[in-house]
Amino acid sequence: MSQTYLSLTVDIAEESSEILQDLLHEAGALGLEVRDAETPTMPGVRAPTKGESIVVAYFEDREAAEEARDAVAESHPTARLSLDEQPQQDWSNEWKSLIKSVQVGRLWVGPPWDAANAPEGKLKVVIEPKMAFGTGDHPTTSLCLAAVDDFMSTHPGASVLDVGTGTGVLAIAAKKLGAGHVVGTDNDPTSVELAQENCADNGTPDLDISGRELTEVAGTFDLVLANILANTLIELAPLIVPKAKDRLVLAGVLAHQRVDVEAAYRKLGCTVLEGAQQGEWVRIDLKR
């Protein structure tokens, strides 16, 4: 009998989607599928109603799936939930089809099964999507990749710190674009392990990826990247700002959260630059 996965489907208000994804990730989801206004759904797949997102989390273990469902029900009482069994083959094929490659500036970022389609002349970053976010196709990652490409084109050899590195995509991209010393940190051991694997696979094994706290990271950096949740960006601002010599790039911020995030960094002496936006997601560029 083939193994089955459990899928927890959550219909939720769009503005709560990012926090929900974080919760499901922490609850041990093997993978997440997000359907929202920014991500057109495939034919035959149920789309979210206006103002909502659908987040599907996949679990191998029924107990973990049920605990996640209960946690979501408690923290998001208005969300609509359903827990279903999915045959392994169906899940893995559907999941793979949702991972898209992207081209940003000089970079091509995508999964291993699409690497052969990367155009000649692009710097390839191949990311194996497993249990951590960040293959490059999410708007927040694309926005950050563009900022890294832009900064590295005028600052060859710059040092880079990637806070909340996830799969390591931004750190690896920075190295391939000519960065010198590159450090990535993440508080999730699974992400650290996966990022280290991705560094080896991309020919950038000398990147310093670890689970260290920011207070344990030595020195300052020409470019500091933080693609994490808005509330975490605000909370960590007093630790993030002192690590930057010159430029900070923040993402994981929805348009309505921008003012609060910018205010937290202005208080610490940063100047807000132009930044960028893709759909509802904004990237905040700062100068120290």
Secondary structure, 3 states (H helix, E strand, C coil): CCCEEEEEEEEEEHHHHHHHHHHHHHCCCCEEEEECCCCCCCCCCCCCCCCEEEEEEEECCHHHHHHHHHHHHHHCCCCEEEEEEEEHHHHHHHHHHCCCCEEECCEEEECHHHHHHCCCCCEEEECCCCCCCCCCCCHHHHHHHHHHHHHHHHCCCCCEEEECCCCCHHHHHHHHCCCCCEEEECCCHHHHHHHHHHHHHCCCCCCEEECCCHHHCCCCEEEEEEECCHHHHHHHHHHHHHHEEEEEEEEEEEHHHHHHHHHHHHCCCCEECCCEEECCEEEEEEEC
